[in-house]
Amino acid sequence: MEKTYITITHLDEFMASEFIKIGDVLTLKKQPNSYDDETILVLSEKGTKYGYVANSSGTVAHGTHSAGYIYRDFDQEAGCVVRFRLDDVAIAELISKPVQATEDSED
C-alpha cells in the first residue's frame, strides 16, 4: 500500500511549533467553513489545535497531498504521524486507524 503524506501548516499561529515532534500521532478533523469547504483541522492527542492540512499550491510541500485530495478518504476524523519538521510546517503520514481527540477544539 502506498503511503500518503500531507503538509501541516500554521504551526506558529497556534504555537504548536514548540510542541510538535517527529513521531507524534495527531488527529485530522474535517472542519469546512465559508472560505474552504475542504478544511481539515490538525489536533494533538489531547485535542489542542495545532494547525491545518495545507490546501493550496503555495502551501502544499512537494511530494505531499492537499486537504482536498484526502478529504473524501475518511468520514469525520483520521490520524497521521509526524515524519518531518520544517520551521512552521510539518510533514505527516496518514494512518488508517483514526485516533480520538479528548477535548473539543475551538476556532
Secondary structure as the mmCIF struct_conf table of DSSP 4:
data_model
#
loop_
_struct_conf.conf_type_id
_struct_conf.id
_struct_conf.beg_label_comp_id
_struct_conf.beg_label_asym_id
_struct_conf.beg_label_seq_id
_struct_conf.end_label_comp_id
_struct_conf.end_label_asym_id
_struct_conf.end_label_seq_id
STRN STRN1 TYR A 5 THR A 9
TURN_TY1_P TURN_TY1_P1 LEU A 11 MET A 15
HELX_RH_3T_P HELX_RH_3T_P1 ALA A 16 GLU A 18
TURN_TY1_P TURN_TY1_P2 PHE A 19 PHE A 19
TURN_TY1_P TURN_TY1_P3 ILE A 22 GLY A 23
STRN STRN2 VAL A 25 LYS A 30
BEND BEND1 SER A 34 TYR A 35
TURN_TY1_P TURN_TY1_P4 ASP A 37 GLU A 38
STRN STRN3 ILE A 40 LEU A 43
TURN_TY1_P TURN_TY1_P5 GLU A 45 LYS A 46
STRN STRN4 LYS A 49 VAL A 53
BEND BEND2 SER A 56 SER A 56
TURN_TY1_P TURN_TY1_P6 SER A 57 THR A 59
BEND BEND3 VAL A 60 VAL A 60
HELX_LH_PP_P HELX_LH_PP_P1 ALA A 61 ALA A 61
TURN_TY1_P TURN_TY1_P7 HIS A 62 GLY A 63
STRN STRN5 HIS A 65 HIS A 65
HELX_RH_AL_P HELX_RH_AL_P1 ALA A 67 ILE A 70
HELX_RH_3T_P HELX_RH_3T_P2 TYR A 71 ASP A 73
BEND BEND4 PHE A 74 GLN A 76
STRN STRN6 GLU A 77 LEU A 86
TURN_TY1_P TURN_TY1_P8 ASP A 87 ASP A 88
STRN STRN7 VAL A 89 ILE A 95
BEND BEND5 SER A 96 LYS A 97
BEND BEND6 THR A 102 GLU A 103
#
